[in-house]
C-alpha cells in the first residue's frame, strides 16, 4: 500500500468513526420539553428514554451474607440498610431486632441494639438512616431511636404530636417529613424537630369517596433529596414533583407511558395475597407509580421503581434536570428494599434461589 492509499484509508476510517459518533448522538437526542409555568419548571418526557439498557453496567465487588456459616454473617430478615461516608454498612435485621455493622471490605465490626423497651433497645424497627455523618436513626412505629455510629445509645424521641405515621424520613435539619393517616385520608406533611406542623404538601383519599378502590388504592410516595427538597408523586399519575424545604413547588416531571395490562397470571398472584373474603375486581392496568420507590445517586440522577407485572419491576432513570435517560433492571434484587447509590457504587439486597438475603455491592459504569 503506497502513502497516498494509506492517507485515503485513514480519511475513510475517520469519516466512518465520525459518522458512528454522530449516529450515537442522534440516538441519544432528548425529545422532551422544558418550560416555566407560573414559576414552576415543567419537564415533559416522551415514552422512550434517551439511551438503551446498555448505557449502564455493573461489576460485582462485594457480597455479605451466609445462609449457613458464622453467626455474625447470617441474617434472619434484612428490613433495611444504610451506607455511611466510610462505606461501612449498617444492616437492620427485623426479626433479630438489631443492626449489624460491616466495614467496606465486608468484615463484621459490631452489633447495635437489641429487642426490648429500655434505652437503646428496639421493638418494631422499620428503617434506618445515617444522620449528620456520625449518627444512626432507627425508625420505630412511633419513635426515633438515635445511636452513634460506634453503637452508643443517644436518645429516643416519641412522635406524640404528629398524626399516625405510615412512613417518614428526617432531613438534615432534623425536620420530620412523612405520610400520615388522618380520618381516611393520607397526607404528606412536614413537621419541625419539635413536632410542630410546618405545612402539608398534598393530601389524598386512598379509597375514594365511594371506597371503590379497595384492591388498588391511590398511594403517595416520597423521598428527601440531599438539598432537603421533597420528591413526591401519586400512584395514579406518572408525575414527579419536587417541593423545596419551605413547601414551594419547584419542578414537575411528567412522563408519557404505555399502560401495563394486568394479565390473568398477575391477577392470580395478586388475588392470592389479598386476605379479604369480599368480592373484588382488579383494575385492567397497573397504576404507573404503583410499585414506586425513589432513590438518588450523588450525581443527582433519580431512580423510579416501576412495575410491569405482579412479580417483576424495573427502574426509570432521570437526570438532575428531570429528563428520562434510561430504563434499567437489577437482576436478583429483593423487590421490597430499595437500592442505594454511593460513590459510583450500587448497594442492594439480593436474593438467592432459596430466597435467602445478601447485601451486594457493585461498581457502576454509565456509558454516556
KAMO-V939572 format. One record per helix or strand of 2 or more residues. SS is the DSSP state (helix for helix, strand for strand). FROM is the first residue (numbers start at 1). LEN is the number of residues. If there is no record, write none. Layout:
ss=[SS:SS]
from=[FROM:FROM]
len=[LEN:LEN]
This chain:
ss=[helix:strand:strand:helix:strand:helix:strand:strand:strand:strand:strand:strand:strand:strand:strand:strand:strand:strand:strand:strand:strand:strand:helix:strand:strand:strand:strand:strand:strand:strand]
from=[3:33:40:53:56:71:78:89:98:108:127:135:143:153:164:176:185:197:220:230:239:249:264:294:302:313:324:340:345:357]
len=[25:5:6:3:9:3:6:5:5:5:5:5:6:6:7:7:7:8:5:5:5:7:10:3:6:6:5:3:7:10]
